Amino acid sequence: MKDTRYTVVGAGLAGSLMSILLARQGGQVRLVEQRSDPRRGSKMAGKSINLAVSHRGLHALEQVGLRQEILDQATPMRGRMIHAAAGTLTFQPYGTKAGHAIHSVSRGTLNRAIIQAAGREPGVELEFDCVCRDVDLDSATVTVQDRSAPEVRHLQADAIVGADGAFSVIRSRLQRTDRFDYQQSYLTHGYKELTIPATSSGGFALEAHALHIWPRGGLMMIALPNQDGSFTCTLFWPFTGAGSFNALTTPAQVMDFFGRVFPDAVPLIPDLADQYLASSTNSLVTVRSRPWNHGGRVVLVGDACHAVVPFYGQGANASFEDCVLLDQAMRDHPDDRAAAFSAYSAERSPHTDALADLAIANFVEMRDATASRLFRGRKRLERVLHRLAPGLFIPLYSMVTFTSIPYGEAVRQARRQWRTVILLAALVGLAVLMVLIWILVFILRGM
Ligand SMILES: Cc1cc2nc3c(=O)[nH]c(=O)nc-3n(C[C@H](O)[C@H](O)[C@H](O)COP(=O)(O)OP(=O)(O)OC[C@H]3O[C@@H](n4cnc5c(N)ncnc54)[C@H](O)[C@@H]3O)c2cc1C
């Protein structure tokens, strides 16, 4: 792979990390990004202001020496803080070990740090304000246009990495090739972001080391801490119908709705109605596709091949993990890029499909079940079972969030574990029943 010329399209989280990994294999990388250079002070406008980074993402960042730098700028969240409608708070730990936490970090900070690291890499050349318009798959040529110039340029390379997000130009070209599978679906819910500012003394208005959830059945609000004492809140509400984004169009409606549904949040956001009405409403898409490569010429990473809804906090983590797995596949097939890309696509895509299902299922769990006693009881039981048999029972959330077990395997293992627990419970129940019958028979015989 040495001296291979790559064009990486998209300097988001996946594209900038992948560029570093390719350069470290000896590749010559040209990274093109439609936005302006965040190192020059421009903000990487993004879909969400902060993200939860966990084991998979941190492991990938470690490969390029960025793990500690990112952790230093992140706020650990050790569990969910559930805000009931009546105002009561319940804390549910995320992990099974004392150190288990997910880390809230600003998306801009994270992306800038990886771009800075890519910029320091001798084999990486960065081009910002450069929009990819089209791609010729067979010759690995992308057509780009600089924002300041009307003419287009054709950039030819040995291979292209499509890291241009959920609405990828590179993937849309692959979609027109024979036997390419593609599926896209939107949730009936969208999202809007608000900010809870720091207190007047610069502190946190809520518990800092938790991900706050206001579950309200068909809708919910969450809040993640930022290092400056503020929280980024995200409303996940339906687009239409009662209690939807479309239903609230005036300051009075907004204040009335929040006063009824999220009363404890109202005093924390002084300009609530203004923020709500100014904040854009965004949609939530799931993308599944296969295969992620075109021979040894083109390969996809991140949301470009598998956008997932954000309810497992795994989209960015999975995108980072893609980069590590693609890097490994290329090391495993040093003389055959097509074999490397095909192996990566074939082995990885079933797992991101499993993640897509998990993420949708977790939406229902977060907005509804987290408030229920049954859910809290199940989580407690999971922790007890893990403590009793740590090698045999690991909660699914822990496998997804605190290990690198492939997503699909984690789902299968979780099912196996519950089957075993149910079987054991049934056997114990049967044994108890038999003992009781035996005692009864013994007593009756003695009479
Ligand atoms: C509300 C919300 C909350 C989320 N929270 C979490 C979370 O807590 N944890 C988590 O792990 N994940 C989370 N995610 C998911 C995460 O944001 C994505 O999975 C992640 O950003 C994917 O990274 P990427 O690099 O593949 O794509 P992107 O981050 O979308 O980057 C794509 C890049 O390509 C550039 N680009 C696009 N088209 C072109 C073009 N034609 N030419 C040049 N450049 C182009 C874009 O400007 C962008 O910089 C969340 C997502 C949402 C929507």
Ligand as a Chemical Component Dictionary entry (heavy atoms), coordinates in Angstrom:
data_LIG
# 
_chem_comp.id                   LIG 
_chem_comp.type                 NON-POLYMER 
_chem_comp.pdbx_formal_charge   0 
_chem_comp.three_letter_code    LIG 
# 
loop_
_chem_comp_atom.comp_id 
_chem_comp_atom.atom_id 
_chem_comp_atom.alt_atom_id 
_chem_comp_atom.type_symbol 
_chem_comp_atom.charge 
_chem_comp_atom.model_Cartn_x 
_chem_comp_atom.model_Cartn_y 
_chem_comp_atom.model_Cartn_z 
_chem_comp_atom.pdbx_ordinal 
LIG C1  C1  C 0 -28.423 14.482 17.011 1  
LIG C2  C2  C 0 -27.282 13.531 16.858 2  
LIG C3  C3  C 0 -26.592 13.127 17.965 3  
LIG C4  C4  C 0 -25.543 12.218 17.844 4  
LIG N1  N1  N 0 -24.903 11.811 18.968 5  
LIG C5  C5  C 0 -23.938 10.876 18.881 6  
LIG C6  C6  C 0 -23.278 10.404 20.043 7  
LIG O1  O1  O 0 -23.576 10.828 21.167 8  
LIG N2  N2  N 0 -22.291 9.464  19.897 9  
LIG C7  C7  C 0 -21.943 8.974  18.678 10 
LIG O2  O2  O 0 -21.046 8.113  18.600 11 
LIG N3  N3  N 0 -22.544 9.417  17.546 12 
LIG C8  C8  C 0 -23.523 10.345 17.613 13 
LIG N4  N4  N 0 -24.125 10.800 16.481 14 
LIG C9  C9  C 0 -23.729 10.233 15.175 15 
LIG C10 C10 C 0 -22.501 10.943 14.606 16 
LIG O3  O3  O 0 -22.735 12.317 14.545 17 
LIG C11 C11 C 0 -22.178 10.425 13.218 18 
LIG O4  O4  O 0 -22.260 9.030  13.185 19 
LIG C12 C12 C 0 -20.756 10.842 12.797 20 
LIG O5  O5  O 0 -20.687 12.234 12.718 21 
LIG C13 C13 C 0 -20.370 10.215 11.459 22 
LIG O6  O6  O 0 -19.120 10.689 11.054 23 
LIG P1  P1  P 0 -18.744 10.780 9.521  24 
LIG O7  O7  O 0 -17.370 11.341 9.476  25 
LIG O8  O8  O 0 -19.023 9.491  8.871  26 
LIG O9  O9  O 0 -19.802 11.802 8.894  27 
LIG P2  P2  P 0 -19.944 13.362 9.144  28 
LIG O10 O10 O 0 -19.633 13.699 10.559 29 
LIG O11 O11 O 0 -21.294 13.716 8.627  30 
LIG O12 O12 O 0 -18.806 14.006 8.220  31 
LIG C14 C14 C 0 -18.930 14.061 6.829  32 
LIG C15 C15 C 0 -18.042 15.164 6.320  33 
LIG O13 O13 O 0 -18.081 15.159 4.901  34 
LIG C16 C16 C 0 -18.230 16.471 4.420  35 
LIG N5  N5  N 0 -18.882 16.390 3.117  36 
LIG C17 C17 C 0 -20.133 15.959 2.858  37 
LIG N6  N6  N 0 -20.380 16.018 1.534  38 
LIG C18 C18 C 0 -19.263 16.488 0.959  39 
LIG C19 C19 C 0 -18.909 16.775 -0.390 40 
LIG N7  N7  N 0 -19.777 16.581 -1.385 41 
LIG N8  N8  N 0 -17.677 17.273 -0.645 42 
LIG C20 C20 C 0 -16.782 17.488 0.372  43 
LIG N9  N9  N 0 -17.068 17.236 1.658  44 
LIG C21 C21 C 0 -18.291 16.738 1.947  45 
LIG C22 C22 C 0 -19.097 17.158 5.486  46 
LIG O14 O14 O 0 -18.983 18.554 5.438  47 
LIG C23 C23 C 0 -18.523 16.553 6.752  48 
LIG O15 O15 O 0 -17.448 17.302 7.267  49 
LIG C24 C24 C 0 -25.172 11.715 16.576 50 
LIG C25 C25 C 0 -25.858 12.149 15.432 51 
LIG C26 C26 C 0 -26.912 13.031 15.565 52 
LIG C27 C27 C 0 -27.647 13.459 14.347 53 
# 
loop_
_chem_comp_bond.comp_id 
_chem_comp_bond.atom_id_1 
_chem_comp_bond.atom_id_2 
_chem_comp_bond.value_order 
_chem_comp_bond.pdbx_ordinal 
LIG C1  C2  SING 1  
LIG C2  C3  SING 2  
LIG C2  C26 DOUB 3  
LIG C3  C4  DOUB 4  
LIG C4  N1  SING 5  
LIG C4  C24 SING 6  
LIG N1  C5  DOUB 7  
LIG C5  C6  SING 8  
LIG C5  C8  SING 9  
LIG C6  O1  DOUB 10 
LIG C6  N2  SING 11 
LIG N2  C7  SING 12 
LIG C7  O2  DOUB 13 
LIG C7  N3  SING 14 
LIG N3  C8  DOUB 15 
LIG C8  N4  SING 16 
LIG N4  C9  SING 17 
LIG N4  C24 SING 18 
LIG C9  C10 SING 19 
LIG C10 O3  SING 20 
LIG C10 C11 SING 21 
LIG C11 O4  SING 22 
LIG C11 C12 SING 23 
LIG C12 O5  SING 24 
LIG C12 C13 SING 25 
LIG C13 O6  SING 26 
LIG O6  P1  SING 27 
LIG P1  O7  DOUB 28 
LIG P1  O8  SING 29 
LIG P1  O9  SING 30 
LIG O9  P2  SING 31 
LIG P2  O10 DOUB 32 
LIG P2  O11 SING 33 
LIG P2  O12 SING 34 
LIG O12 C14 SING 35 
LIG C14 C15 SING 36 
LIG C15 O13 SING 37 
LIG C15 C23 SING 38 
LIG O13 C16 SING 39 
LIG C16 N5  SING 40 
LIG C16 C22 SING 41 
LIG N5  C17 SING 42 
LIG N5  C21 SING 43 
LIG C17 N6  DOUB 44 
LIG N6  C18 SING 45 
LIG C18 C19 SING 46 
LIG C18 C21 DOUB 47 
LIG C19 N7  SING 48 
LIG C19 N8  DOUB 49 
LIG N8  C20 SING 50 
LIG C20 N9  DOUB 51 
LIG N9  C21 SING 52 
LIG C22 O14 SING 53 
LIG C22 C23 SING 54 
LIG C23 O15 SING 55 
LIG C24 C25 DOUB 56 
LIG C25 C26 SING 57 
LIG C26 C27 SING 58 
# 
